[in-house]
Each structure stands twice: as C-alpha cells, then as structure tokens.
Amino acid sequence: MIIELEKLKALLWEEWDPIGVNQFASAKDEYDSYAFQLFQMLHAGAGLQDIEAFLKWAEQENMGLNPTGVHSQIAEKVMNIHRNGQ
C-alpha cells in the first residue's frame, strides 16, 4: 500500500501539477495531501468518475484555477496504479 501511495504522489507531481511547481524541489510535497485523499477514496471503492470529479474539484474549487483538461488521463492512470496494487 505504501508503494501505491508513493506512485500516486509521483503521478500528481510529475504529470498533473496544475499550479506548475514541479520544477521546484522545495515544493515536492505540494500534492501529497491530494494523493492521500485519492488513496483513501480508492480504498473506499471510488471509481473512475469519482477520481475525475475529485481532480476537477481540486483544481477549480480548492485551488481556484481553470481546469487543466487532463482529468480523464490522470484519473485513468490513478486507477491503473490502484488496479496493479502497488
């Protein structure tokens, strides 16, 4: 389970990065709380649409940003990480 959470953190940092901070090493933990929330959602039975909605909410409502448009791709990768059980 720890590996799964670490992979979620890496995915959000490397590929989602809606505020564009992944070039700054000091901000490495910027999305960790979102990764943990996703981890909890997945283990509570969340599906693809739930993950997409969460990512969109995080960008629009929580961060006050325009949507990045990568919700579907990132959500699918989140589900793949979970399915692989790592």
HUBEL-V115495 format. One record per backbone hydrogen bond with DSSP energy under -0.5 kcal/mol. CO is the residue of the C=O (numbers start at 0). NH is the residue of the N-H. If there is no record, write none. Layout:
CO	NH
CO	NH
This chain:
0	4
1	5
2	6
3	7
4	8
5	9
6	10
7	11
8	12
9	13
10	14
10	15
11	16
16	19
20	23
22	24
23	26
24	27
26	29
28	31
30	34
31	35
32	36
33	37
34	38
35	39
36	40
37	41
38	42
39	43
40	43
40	45
41	44
46	50
47	51
48	52
49	53
50	54
51	55
52	56
53	57
54	58
55	59
56	60
56	61
57	62
58	64
69	73
70	74
71	75
72	76
73	77
74	78
75	79
76	80
77	81
78	82
79	83
80	85
81	84
